[in-house]
């Protein structure tokens, strides 16, 4: 995949029966199905069952088994509730007879209310000042560890620009923070809010667990650590466009017992808080 059109094709599911859909997978460089893809496809299935113009405001999901890239994923939607203001759906994802993922999502009718938000710091570097993953591959590819280089060589429908580049050869512990600008590749002007939320959910599973490794970066890396998303929660606050850069600010308050916890906020370029994310991940040291 190298454009938003390719990603939308992956998020477009085939209807097999009432409230039952099937999706296929695309690799992002890992041997298993990318968690963000399963999250976004499950939302696509849930959205197909919500017909009263209600908009997703929160989701909570668990990754139960690693997904096989070669096997189609079946999404089964259960209509849990249609209330006066909220609609709730539960989605189960299966490969053959194995349940690999479950999601609950809540949709809310449009209402007016009080407003406030945590402001975005003004001293963050702008994306024009930064190197993208593609730029990093071009400039430093010959010096990168093989596994990192292979990951960066995968074509993606999103461009990422971290505000700070970590030197994988400089083994030192780092603060548990990571800020990354991102932008989708391709035309986004006519996308529905539901589809934009699916795309943002897909992107939200990128980068977030990096911050859980940083405080132990002198000894922990992707080559000696088993890393996997265990759960994922997300809250959507405001409507947004995808035609400009957005900022994903992540932090990790703690790691313990081979699990790391991270949370993040996604801002528009002008500083509107669009969504918040929380995830716990497996960060298990690999024993030789």
N, C-alpha and C positions, 0 to 999 in steps of 0.2 A: 504494500500500500504506500502510495506517495502523494495522495491528495484527499481532500475532504470527500470527494465523490466516491473514492474507494472505500473510505470508512463508512459512509452512509449505506453503501451496498452491503457491507458486513452487518450493519445494524438493522437492515430490512429483512424481516423474518418471513418464512413461508407458513401460511396458515394450513394446518393439517385437520383440525376439527375445531368445534366451538371451544374457545379459550385454550387452545393448544397450538403451539408454534414451533418451528424448527429453524435453527441458525447454524451457520458454518463458521469456522475459525480461520484466523490469519495469525501467523507468528509475529512476535515483536523481538525475537532473538532468544527466547527462552524455550526449553523443551516442552513446556506445558502451555495450556491456554492462558492467556493474559487475563488477570482478574478484572481489569477495567472493561474488557470486552464482554465478559459474562454479566457484569453489573449493567452495562448499557443495553445489552440484548434483553435482559430480564425486564428493564424499564420499558423497552420497546413493546414487549408482550403485555405488560401491565397497562400501558397507555392505550393499547387497542381495545381495552375493556372499559375505558372511562370516556363517556360520551356526553357529559354535561358541562363541558368547558372548564372543568376544574384542573388546576395546575399542580404538579408535584411540588410538595414543600419539604418532604423528608423521606429518607430511606434508611433501612437497617438490614444488613446482610451478613451471612456467614458463608465462608468457603469451606466446604466439608471434605472434598477430595480434589486432587489435581485433575484438571481436564485434559483429555486426549485430543490433540490437534487434528487427528485424522477422523474422528467420529463426530457426526452432527450432534448438536445439543437440542434436546426437546424441552420447551418451556411450558409449564402448566400453570394457568392463572386461576386462582380462587377469589371470588368476590366475597370479601369478608363483611363489608358494610357500605351502605350508601345512606349517609345521614343528611341533615339539613344543610350542613356546611362542608362536611368532609366525606371523602370516599377512601376506603382502605382496600388494598389488594395484597395477596400473598402469591409469590411466584416460586415454583420449584423447578430446578434445572436438573435434567437427567441425561446420562449417556448410557444407552442400553437400559439395564435395570438398576443402575447405580445413581443415587442422588448425590450430585456434586456441589450443590449450591442452593441456598434458600434466601429469599428476599421479602421484606415487607415494605410497602410504599404507601404513603398517604397523600391525597390530593385535596386541595382546598379551593373553594370558590373565591373569586376576587372580592376583597373587602378593603375598606379604608380604615386606618387606625393610627396610633402614635408611631413616631419614628425616631430612631437614633442609631448610631453605629460607631464602632471603634475606628478612629481615623488612621489612614495609611501614612507612614512616616514619609517626610519630604526629601530625605537624603539618600534614597535608593537610586542606584544607577539606572539610567534609561536603557532600553534594549539596544538602541543604536550605538551605545558605547561598549557592547558586550559581544563575546564570541558565541556562536551557536554550536550545537553538537557537531554539525557538519564542518564548521570552521575549525573546531578542535581536532577533528579527525584529519583534516587536510594539513594543519600546521604541526601536530604532534603525533600523528599516527605511527610513525616509525619508532617512537619511544614508549608507546602505551603497552601495558600488559595485553597479551593475546586475547583474553576473554573480554576486556573492555573494548578493544579495537573491533572485535567481531560484533559486539553489541551496537557500537556507533555506526557500523557499516550498513545496518538494516535500514531500508527506506521506510519513512513514516509519514503519516498525513499531518503531523504536528511538528513545528519547529520549536526547539527549546533553547533558552539562553540563561544559564545560571549567573547570578550576580557575583559569584566567587567560584573560581576554578580550583578544584582540589588536585594537587599533584600526587598521583598514586605512588610515586617513588619516594616521596617525603613522608616517612612513617612517623606521624605525630598525631596526638589526640587533638580534636577540634571541638568547638562549641556545638551544641545540639540544635543548630539552626540551618535552614537552607531556603533561599529565595530563588525562584526560577520564573522568568518571563516565558510565556508560550503564545503561539499563534498558529491557527490552522492554515493549511495550504489549500487555496481554492476559493470559489465563490460561496458566500454565506448569507447573502442579502435576503433571500426568500425563504429561509428555513423557519419552521414553526417553533414555538417556544418548547414544545415537547421534544423535538429533535435536537434543539440546542442543549437542552438539559441532558439528554442522552450522551451527546458528544462531550460535554463538560464532565459528566460522570466517568466516561471512558478515560479522559485525561487525568482525573483526580487520583487514579491508582498509580500514575507515574510519580517517581521521585520521593514520595512521602516517607518511605521507610529509610531513605538514606540518612536522615537526621538521627535515627536510632543507632546507627553505627559510628557516627562521628566522634562521640566522646571516647571511643575505644579504637580509633582509626590507626593507632600505632601497632595494633596487632590484629584487628578485625578488618576483613575486606571481602569482596564478592567471591574470591577464589577459595577462601577457607571457612566460609559461613553459609549455612543453608538458610535461605531467605524465602519467605512466602507470606502472603496476606492471609490472615486468619478471619478477620471481620472488617466491615467497612460501614460507616455511617456518614450521612451527608444531609445538610439542610440548605435549602434554597430560599433566598430572601427577596431578590429583586430581578426584574427582567433585564436582559442584557443582549449585547450584540457580540458576534465572534469575528468581526471584521478588523479588529485591532489587537494589539498585544494585551494580554492579561497577566497578572502577577499571582503566583502561588507561593504564599509565605507559610513555611512549615517549621515545626519545632517538635522536639521529643522531650517531654518532662522526665521520663524514666525508662529504664530497661532492667529486667530482672527475670531470672528463671528461664532463660532462652527465649524470652518474649520482649519485644520493644513496643512502646506506645508512642504514637505520633498524632499530631493534630495540625490543621492548617486552615488558612483563610484564603479565598480567591477573590481578588479585586479586579475591577476594570481599570483601564489605564488612567482614567480621571479620578480614581479613588473610591468608587462605589463598592461596598462589600456585597458581593454576589452570592457567595456560598461559603459554608464552613464544612470541614471534613474531620473525621476522627478514625483512626485505624490502629489495630493491634496486629503485629506481625511476628512470625517465627524468625528469630535470628539465632540459630543454633550453631555453635562452633562445631566444625567438622573434625572428628577425631581421626587421627592418622592410624 
